[in-house]
Amino acid sequence: MTVLGLLSTIISGNLGVLAIAVTLVFLLSWMLRPSARLPPGPKPLPLIGNIHELKGQNAVHTFQKWHKLYGPIISVKLGPKTMISVGSHQVARDLFTQRSHIYSSRPRFPIMDESLFRGLSTVLLPYGPRWRSHQRLQWHFLRANVAQTYRPAQDVESKQLLHELLSTNDFKPLFLRLPYSLNSTLAYGKRIATKDGNTIKVMANVSKDVAAITSSAGGSLVEMIPALNMLPSWLAPWKKSGARAFDRINKLYESNRAAGEASPSWNWMKGAVGAKEAQDIPHEELSHIIGFIFEVGGEVVCGVLEVFILAAVTFPEVMEKARQEIETVVGTDRLPGFDDLPNLPYTCAVVTESLRWRTIAPLGFPHMNTQDDEYNGYRIPKGTTILPNHWAMDMDEEVFECPSEFRPERWLENPDLPIAAYGFGRRSCAGRHVGQDTVRIVVARLLWAFDITPKGDVDPMEMVPGLLSPPKHFSVQFKIRTRGQEDIIEREWADVEKDPHVFMKTFGPSSS
């Protein structure tokens, strides 16, 4: 009510109307006080909200546009649901780290959690005792000092990659084999020696199943209206598809478990069976905990290596600087080793910049708060889905100068710059140390060995839409730099110990 309107009411003598009006103004002001407001965001349409504006790869850039318009924390309507997107590293730290006790849970995923993984997937578990038991077991095998003992396995796999790239330019299957073989070695004591091994085929089929179910009309509807998941199977085709996918992956995990327990060498599965951290974990659940570590690391590491290759052909001058650093420190008479990495800061910065420049999980993985909260005057109701929007954070011009450019120097000039790739707070990636070591040694050796050039046009902005979003297919050429380096690669691959039962003797927590 304006002052003029208030005076008009008084002059008319209609004090009853005035009383009602003042009461309404007070109530409206109370309802719209800062603590009662959700974060700002785009105007939704009735029933569907903002879903029509979020399509495929464009969703990432739409969110980025909204963050520029409305600020670092925004509200978006997905049908009847309100989702909050966090597009600032500062807000992410404030919520996911400083208030991690209430921002570490997960929203309900009717399709993925209930139909596909039956409540056994670590990443989908709500925050609580079960999730903490999973995390303790994973940390037992993945903490930094233990991760260093795995370097002989990373050495073998990276040498096989170099050897294979001498005869093919088809890098993606090789990039996928490498982390799956590494994880299979660590998890079950057995390598995956070929890119078309059965395990990789099964994982590829499971990934297709997950994508098909979650992107189907029925799957999308159930995610918006979870009560639909109570329908019987004959009315819910996604349940049948989910059951088939679960059976496929469960058989793989159980057969891998049997191989791991029978292996003469130490491995995660064998170590988990006797670990105090796993004493109260049921048999099937334990198989899935180890299986999850094995599975998720494969696709992520492959995607990061693809981004590195994309950067290599888009910014060749950057890669030349890294190559010069490697030649100065290592020379051309031997392969770079793990002991060289501390003396290769620019090369390591290339890896970090790859994680930022084209983040593999552009919208992050959703968190959920377990109690009502207020942040900077905005209300965040209990049970809200909250996206840690990696793309918006890592493209924030207030934090990263010229964020669309690939600049490893930024990490040398300011080592304290934030990075979203590993997640936040209690939900941060347990396998970051193993993954980081793997990518660093592979990148250093690829730059040492090959000139990497594009074959045809390469669009650095084309990414595969999805929760994990690697670059779309593109072609490059790997040209060995000198005949002497080719001989070194062949000799190193011929001489390296390839039997996990031999080189894994120094692995594991007891060796750290």
C-alpha positions, 0 to 999 in steps of 0.5 A, spaced: 500 500 500 502 506 498 502 512 502 497 516 497 493 510 498 493 510 505 491 517 506 485 516 501 483 510 505 483 515 512 480 521 509 474 516 506 473 514 513 473 507 512 477 505 517 475 497 517 478 497 510 484 500 512 485 495 518 484 490 513 489 493 508 494 494 513 493 487 516 494 484 509 500 488 507 503 486 514 502 479 512 504 480 505 511 483 507 512 477 512 511 472 507 516 475 502 521 477 507 528 475 505 528 468 509 521 466 506 524 467 499 527 462 494 533 464 490 531 467 484 530 464 477 527 463 470 519 464 470 516 457 470 510 455 465 504 452 469 505 444 470 512 443 466 516 449 470 522 450 466 523 443 463 522 446 456 528 450 456 533 444 458 534 440 452 540 436 451 547 439 451 544 446 451 542 445 458 549 446 460 549 453 457 542 455 459 544 454 466 550 458 465 546 464 462 541 463 468 546 464 473 549 470 469 542 473 469 540 471 476 546 470 480 550 464 483 544 461 486 538 460 482 531 456 483 529 452 477 522 448 476 522 441 473 515 440 473 512 440 480 519 440 483 524 446 485 531 445 484 536 449 486 543 450 482 549 453 485 554 456 480 559 459 484 565 456 488 564 460 494 556 458 495 559 451 494 564 451 499 559 455 504 553 450 503 557 443 501 563 444 505 561 449 511 554 446 512 556 439 510 552 436 516 545 438 512 548 438 505 551 431 504 545 427 502 542 425 495 535 426 493 530 420 491 532 417 484 526 412 483 529 409 476 536 409 478 536 407 485 530 403 486 529 400 479 537 399 476 541 399 482 536 396 488 539 401 493 546 398 493 550 404 489 554 408 493 553 414 489 546 414 490 545 412 497 542 418 502 547 421 507 547 416 513 550 410 517 550 406 510 553 411 506 558 412 511 560 405 512 561 405 504 565 411 505 570 408 510 571 402 506 573 406 500 577 410 503 581 404 506 583 403 499 583 410 496 587 414 501 593 418 498 598 414 502 595 407 499 594 410 492 601 411 491 602 403 492 598 402 486 603 406 481 606 399 478 599 398 475 599 405 472 606 404 469 604 397 466 597 400 463 600 407 461 606 403 457 601 398 454 597 404 451 603 407 448 605 401 445 598 400 442 598 407 439 604 406 435 599 402 430 592 405 431 589 412 432 583 410 434 584 412 442 577 412 445 577 404 446 584 404 448 583 410 453 577 406 456 581 399 457 586 403 461 582 405 467 578 399 467 584 394 466 587 398 472 581 398 476 580 391 475 587 389 477 586 393 483 579 390 485 580 383 483 587 382 481 586 381 474 588 385 468 584 387 462 589 386 456 584 387 450 580 393 448 574 388 446 574 384 453 568 381 456 568 386 462 568 392 457 562 390 453 558 388 459 560 395 462 558 398 455 551 395 455 550 397 462 551 404 460 546 404 454 541 400 459 542 406 464 541 411 458 535 408 455 531 407 461 533 414 464 532 418 458 525 414 456 518 418 457 516 413 462 523 414 466 523 422 465 516 422 468 517 417 474 523 422 476 518 428 476 512 423 480 516 418 484 509 415 486 509 412 479 514 407 481 509 404 485 505 401 479 506 394 477 511 391 472 506 390 467 504 398 467 511 400 468 516 398 463 522 401 466 522 396 471 523 390 467 528 394 463 531 396 470 531 388 472 535 386 466 540 391 467 541 390 474 542 382 473 547 384 468 551 388 472 550 383 478 552 377 475 559 381 473 560 383 480 559 377 483 563 373 478 569 378 479 568 377 486 569 370 485 575 371 481 578 376 486 577 372 492 581 366 488 586 371 486 593 369 489 595 376 490 592 382 494 586 386 491 581 390 494 575 385 494 580 380 498 582 386 502 575 388 503 572 381 505 577 381 512 577 388 513 574 391 519 570 396 515 566 391 512 564 387 518 557 389 518 556 389 510 552 384 507 555 380 501 551 382 495 552 390 498 560 389 499 560 386 491 557 392 489 561 397 493 568 394 490 564 394 483 562 401 484 569 403 485 571 399 479 566 402 474 565 409 475 573 410 475 573 407 468 568 412 465 571 418 468 578 417 467 577 415 459 573 422 459 578 426 462 583 423 457 579 425 451 578 432 454 586 432 454 586 430 447 581 435 445 585 441 448 592 438 445 589 439 438 585 445 439 591 449 443 598 446 440 602 452 443 600 450 450 602 442 449 609 445 446 610 448 452 609 442 456 613 438 451 619 442 452 618 442 460 618 434 459 624 434 454 628 439 459 627 434 465 626 427 462 630 428 455 628 423 450 632 417 452 627 414 457 620 415 459 617 420 464 616 416 471 612 418 477 618 421 480 619 426 475 612 429 476 614 433 482 619 437 477 613 437 471 609 443 474 606 445 467 605 438 465 601 437 471 597 444 470 595 441 463 591 436 467 588 440 472 586 445 466 583 439 463 579 438 469 576 445 469 576 447 461 571 441 459 569 438 466 566 431 465 560 432 469 558 439 467 552 439 472 555 435 478 551 430 482 545 432 486 545 433 493 539 434 498 539 438 504 536 434 510 533 440 514 530 447 512 536 452 511 537 459 510 542 462 505 544 469 504 536 471 505 534 465 501 530 459 503 532 452 502 526 448 504 528 441 507 529 436 501 531 440 496 535 437 490 541 442 489 546 441 483 553 443 484 553 446 477 561 445 475 560 448 468 558 454 471 563 454 477 569 453 472 566 458 467 566 463 472 569 470 469 570 472 476 574 467 478 577 464 472 580 470 467 578 468 460 575 461 462 574 459 455 581 459 454 586 453 456 591 456 460 595 451 465 599 458 467 593 460 471 594 454 476 601 456 477 600 463 478 595 461 483 595 454 486 589 455 491 584 456 485 578 452 486 576 446 482 569 442 481 571 436 478 572 432 485 566 434 488 565 438 495 565 436 502 563 429 504 561 427 498 567 429 494 571 423 490 574 418 494 578 416 488 581 422 486 588 420 488 588 414 484 585 418 478 590 424 478 596 419 478 593 415 472 592 421 468 598 425 470 603 419 468 599 418 462 599 425 459 606 426 461 608 420 457 603 421 451 606 428 450 613 425 451 612 420 445 607 423 440 605 429 436 598 429 436 594 433 430 587 433 428 584 429 422 579 433 419 575 439 423 574 438 431 569 442 435 571 443 442 564 445 444 561 439 442 560 434 448 556 428 449 549 430 453 548 426 459 550 426 467 557 424 464 559 429 458 565 427 454 567 430 448 563 428 442 567 423 437 573 426 433 579 424 430 586 425 431 593 422 429 598 420 434 605 421 430 611 418 434 616 423 435 623 420 433 625 412 432 629 412 438 623 414 442 619 408 438 624 403 440 624 405 448 616 404 448 617 397 445 623 395 449 619 398 456 613 394 454 616 388 452 620 388 459 615 390 464 612 385 468 605 384 466 603 379 471 599 382 477 600 377 482 607 379 481 607 386 481 601 387 486 606 384 492 607 391 494 600 394 494 595 395 499 594 399 506 599 394 509 604 396 505 603 404 506 
